[in-house]
């Protein structure tokens, strides 16, 4: 599963965040939930876990120096 932020292309605002197997599925599910036509939605994949691990490692490294 991947994490996606779904944006409404008309308002350019995020309308949903969630986990799905693909961007297309994320757009479809957000469309069903929000009532916004799926073609007006953009799904952007985000990787929270990797960034969080990197930030922790950088913080630990900075504290030891």
C-alpha positions as CSV (number, residue, x, y, z in Angstrom):
1,X,0.0,0.0,0.0
2,X,1.1,3.5,-0.8
3,X,0.0,6.8,0.9
4,X,-1.5,9.5,-1.4
5,X,-2.7,13.0,-1.0
6,X,-5.6,13.7,-3.3
7,X,-6.1,17.3,-4.7
8,X,-9.1,18.9,-6.3
9,X,-7.8,20.4,-9.6
10,X,-10.4,23.1,-9.6
11,X,-9.7,24.5,-6.1
12,X,-6.1,23.2,-5.9
13,X,-6.8,22.1,-2.4
14,X,-6.2,18.7,-0.8
15,X,-9.5,16.8,-0.3
16,X,-8.3,13.4,1.0
17,X,-5.3,11.5,2.4
18,X,-5.2,7.7,2.4
19,X,-3.6,4.5,1.5
20,X,-4.3,2.6,-1.7
21,X,-2.5,0.3,-4.1
22,X,-2.3,2.9,-7.0
23,X,-3.0,6.5,-7.8
24,X,-5.9,5.6,-10.0
25,X,-7.6,3.7,-7.1
26,X,-6.9,6.6,-4.7
27,X,-8.6,9.0,-7.1
28,X,-11.6,6.7,-7.6
29,X,-12.1,6.2,-3.8
30,X,-11.7,9.9,-3.1
31,X,-14.2,10.6,-5.9
32,X,-16.7,8.2,-4.4
33,X,-16.3,9.7,-0.9
34,X,-16.2,13.4,-1.8
35,X,-18.6,13.4,-4.8
36,X,-16.0,15.1,-7.0
37,X,-15.6,13.7,-10.5
38,X,-12.5,11.5,-10.5
39,X,-11.0,13.3,-13.6
40,X,-10.9,16.5,-11.5
41,X,-8.7,14.8,-8.9
42,X,-4.9,14.4,-8.8
43,X,-3.2,11.8,-6.6
44,X,0.3,12.5,-5.3
45,X,2.2,9.7,-3.6
46,X,4.0,10.6,-0.4
47,X,6.5,8.6,1.6
48,X,6.1,9.6,5.2
49,X,7.9,6.6,6.7
50,X,11.1,7.1,4.7
51,X,11.3,10.8,5.5
52,X,10.6,10.2,9.2
53,X,13.4,7.7,9.4
54,X,15.8,10.1,7.6
55,X,14.8,13.0,10.0
56,X,15.4,10.8,13.1
57,X,18.8,9.7,11.7
58,X,19.8,13.3,10.9
59,X,18.7,14.5,14.3
60,X,20.7,11.8,16.1
61,X,23.8,12.5,14.0
62,X,23.5,16.3,14.7
63,X,23.2,15.7,18.4
64,X,26.4,13.6,18.6
65,X,28.5,16.3,16.8
